[in-house]
């Protein structure tokens, strides 16, 4: 049917035939997507806390190569601010990783995205949020690598904070997802 050329490596349409002396995915050139996984969810996710909180949206891969990079793509999320009924300025987003079932840890020393409204809105507002982040967690082949967004209140906020808000009936079944790409390095 067709052939995908990745540098000096060609993959046939069957997805299993390799050419140009490439024997397996381990021969993929740097920058090639080796595999992907996506987790999809619906419904509001919120907490009334000042702590960084796990979203519950977890995407797990077992890496096929050593030293891979991972591109996380969080999309379809409704970031929320409500300055009328509470002092909710917005949300701060983090990306955490767990290797081999261990504790989750922030993959950066800071946030990966934030949403903040300063001043009166007159009502609440939802803002579409999509964020990507490239990371290189340390793992051993055979380990699972699980990614999970975390979230917290924006500065000077109080009350309920939302990872994803479904404030109107049309958004109640809105899908949001976390996709993770393993990239050969």
C-alpha positions in Angstrom: 0.0 0.0 0.0 2.6 2.6 1.1 5.9 3.1 2.8 6.9 5.5 5.6 10.5 6.7 5.3 12.2 7.7 8.5 15.7 8.7 7.5 17.4 5.6 6.2 14.6 3.3 7.6 11.5 2.4 5.6 8.4 0.8 7.1 5.9 -0.9 4.9 2.1 -0.5 5.2 2.0 -3.8 7.1 3.8 -2.1 9.9 6.1 -5.0 10.5 8.4 -5.2 7.5 11.6 -3.2 7.9 14.0 -2.3 5.1 17.5 -0.8 4.7 19.0 -3.1 7.5 16.6 -1.9 10.1 15.6 -4.9 12.2 13.1 -3.4 14.7 11.9 -0.2 16.3 15.2 0.0 18.2 16.7 1.2 14.9 14.4 4.2 14.7 16.3 7.4 14.1 16.3 10.1 16.8 13.1 12.2 16.8 10.9 9.3 15.6 7.7 8.6 17.5 8.2 5.0 18.8 4.7 4.6 20.4 1.8 6.6 21.8 -0.9 6.1 24.4 -4.0 8.2 25.2 -6.3 8.3 28.2 -9.6 10.1 27.8 -12.1 11.3 30.4 -15.2 13.4 30.9 -16.7 15.3 33.9 -15.6 18.1 36.2 -12.5 17.6 38.4 -12.2 19.9 41.3 -11.0 20.2 44.9 -11.3 22.8 47.7 -7.7 22.7 48.8 -4.5 24.8 48.6 -2.3 21.8 47.9 -1.1 20.5 44.6 -3.6 17.8 43.7 -3.6 14.8 41.3 -6.1 15.0 38.4 -6.7 11.3 38.2 -6.0 11.4 34.4 -3.1 8.9 34.0 -1.5 7.7 30.8 1.0 4.8 31.1 3.6 3.4 28.7 6.3 0.8 28.9 9.2 2.4 26.9 10.5 0.4 24.0 13.9 2.2 23.9 16.4 3.4 26.5 16.8 7.1 27.1 13.6 8.1 25.2 12.0 11.5 25.5 8.3 11.8 26.2 6.0 14.4 24.8 2.9 14.9 26.9 -0.1 16.6 25.3 -3.0 17.6 27.6 -6.0 18.8 25.5 -9.7 19.6 25.8 -9.4 20.9 29.4 -11.6 23.9 30.4 -9.6 26.1 32.8 -12.0 28.0 35.1 -12.1 31.3 37.0 -15.0 32.5 39.1 -14.7 35.9 40.7 -18.4 36.3 41.6 -19.2 33.4 44.0 -15.7 32.7 45.2 -12.2 34.1 44.9 -11.1 31.7 42.2 -8.5 33.5 40.1 -7.6 30.4 38.1 -5.5 27.2 38.0 -1.9 26.2 37.9 -1.0 23.0 36.0 1.9 20.6 36.6 3.0 17.3 35.0 4.0 14.5 37.2 5.6 11.2 36.4 5.8 7.8 38.2 8.4 5.2 37.2 7.9 1.5 37.9 4.9 2.3 40.2 6.9 4.6 42.4 5.7 7.9 43.8 4.7 10.7 41.4 7.2 13.5 41.1 7.0 16.8 39.2 8.9 16.5 36.0 10.0 20.1 36.2 10.9 22.4 39.0 8.0 24.6 38.2 4.5 24.7 36.5 3.9 23.8 32.8 0.8 26.0 32.3 -1.4 28.5 34.2 -4.6 30.3 33.9 -5.2 33.5 35.9 -7.8 36.3 35.8 -7.1 39.4 37.9 -10.1 41.5 38.5 -13.9 41.3 38.4 -15.4 39.1 35.6 -19.0 39.7 36.4 -19.5 36.0 36.0 -17.4 32.8 35.7 -15.3 32.0 32.7 -14.0 28.8 31.1 -10.9 29.0 28.9 -9.8 26.2 26.6 -6.5 24.8 27.6 -4.0 22.7 25.7 -0.5 22.2 26.8 2.5 20.2 25.7 5.7 19.3 27.5 8.8 17.4 26.6 10.6 15.4 29.4 13.2 12.8 29.8 12.5 10.8 33.0 15.0 8.2 34.2 13.9 4.6 33.8 15.1 1.1 33.0 13.8 -0.9 30.1 10.8 -2.9 31.4 9.7 -0.2 33.8 6.3 1.5 33.3 6.3 5.2 33.0 3.0 6.9 34.0 2.2 10.6 33.5 -0.5 12.4 35.4 -1.3 16.2 35.4 -1.6 17.8 38.8 -3.2 21.2 39.6 -3.4 23.8 42.2 -5.1 27.2 43.0 -3.7 30.2 41.3 -2.0 32.9 43.4 -4.3 34.8 45.8 -7.2 32.3 45.2 -9.5 30.6 47.6 -12.4 28.2 47.3 -12.8 25.4 44.8 -10.2 25.0 42.1 -10.9 23.1 38.9 -8.6 20.9 36.8 -11.5 20.7 34.3 -14.8 22.5 34.5 -18.1 21.6 33.0 -20.2 24.5 34.0 -22.9 24.4 31.3 -25.0 21.5 30.0 -23.2 21.3 26.6 -19.9 20.7 28.3 -21.1 18.0 30.7 -19.9 15.3 28.4 -16.9 17.1 26.9 -14.0 14.8 26.4 -10.5 15.8 27.5 -7.4 13.7 27.2 -3.7 13.1 27.9 -1.6 11.7 25.1 2.0 10.6 25.6 4.4 10.0 22.7 7.7 8.1 23.2 10.3 9.7 21.0 13.6 8.1 20.1 16.6 10.1 21.3 
